[in-house]
Amino acid sequence: MACLPYSYCLSDVVNSNTSNAASQAHKWVMRNILPDQTGLTIQGVFHRYKITKDASTNSKVHITNKDNNSEGYIYHHVDNWDQLPGRTKVDFDPIASSLGTRWGEGEIKVVGDGTLSDVTILYQYRFDPCFIPLSDPTCPDFKTALYQYLLDNDLLNQNPNINDPYYDEWLKLQQEQQAEAKELEAIEAEKKEEEEKEELNMEIALSVAGAAEKIADPSKQMNMMQELAASGKLVLYANLTIDGGTYQDTVQLEDNKIADNYRVLRNLAQDSNHKNMVLLQYKD
């Protein structure tokens, strides 16, 4: 079951009941209380009333509906109150489903002794809003029914009657289907792009993981260094050329002895003593 995208679906069957048919009088016209729906059927009759009478008398209460398709009644319910005291009666009478168009004038009356008051008569009905699919574009079979209507009325030829309201519906349907197809194509393209991005990210992650694994392995580190050196991308040693020959010493010693510098030795001794004095301050 599918519904057109621009509206909600009317495929659900409606089950409800009328307002009180006897609210104004004990006779009523059914077309005034039933919804104007093709295919509507009556499923049952609810009645509530109060009868006032003497227990020693005889009377019967009749609830009827004339049959629009034939003589007589399509519905006839009788309550027997012979030799019974009056009281309030409440009941629901389920019936075999029948089309609402057959239900004619309704009435509740007493035959014999007694009077009626507080009367309520409700009809339970049922109908499918899409009983005629062409009645609403949201009906699930609208497209099929519309196409058949166009064929039956020769509206798919080269020179159709563009003033036919159902031809306009057909054009609208075609436009909506084209728009829906484009939307689906855009969604598929976006989905494909996302999948390609995910694959690319996975490839990058795997390549980084592989490089990290190589760097962590010493033997693979050496292989990488050798490959870089062989390709000329890495210079292992710096080559430097210095002009000239032999560099001669320029310091001349007049004798073979080097005299000690006692001033320097004395300063070093003083520094040692100062250091020891500082360390003594931190000893327990």
HUPE-V842208 format. One record per run of one state. SS is the DSSP state (helix for helix, strand for strand, loop for the rest). FROM is the first residue (numbers start at 1). LEN is the number of residues. If there is no record, write none. Layout:
SS	FROM	LEN
SS	FROM	LEN
//
This chain:
loop	1	12
strand	13	5
loop	18	9
strand	27	2
loop	29	1
helix	30	3
loop	33	8
strand	41	12
loop	53	6
strand	59	9
loop	68	5
strand	73	8
loop	81	7
strand	88	12
helix	100	3
strand	103	10
loop	113	2
strand	115	14
loop	129	4
helix	133	3
loop	136	6
helix	142	11
loop	153	12
helix	165	52
loop	217	1
helix	218	13
loop	231	31
helix	262	19
loop	281	4
//
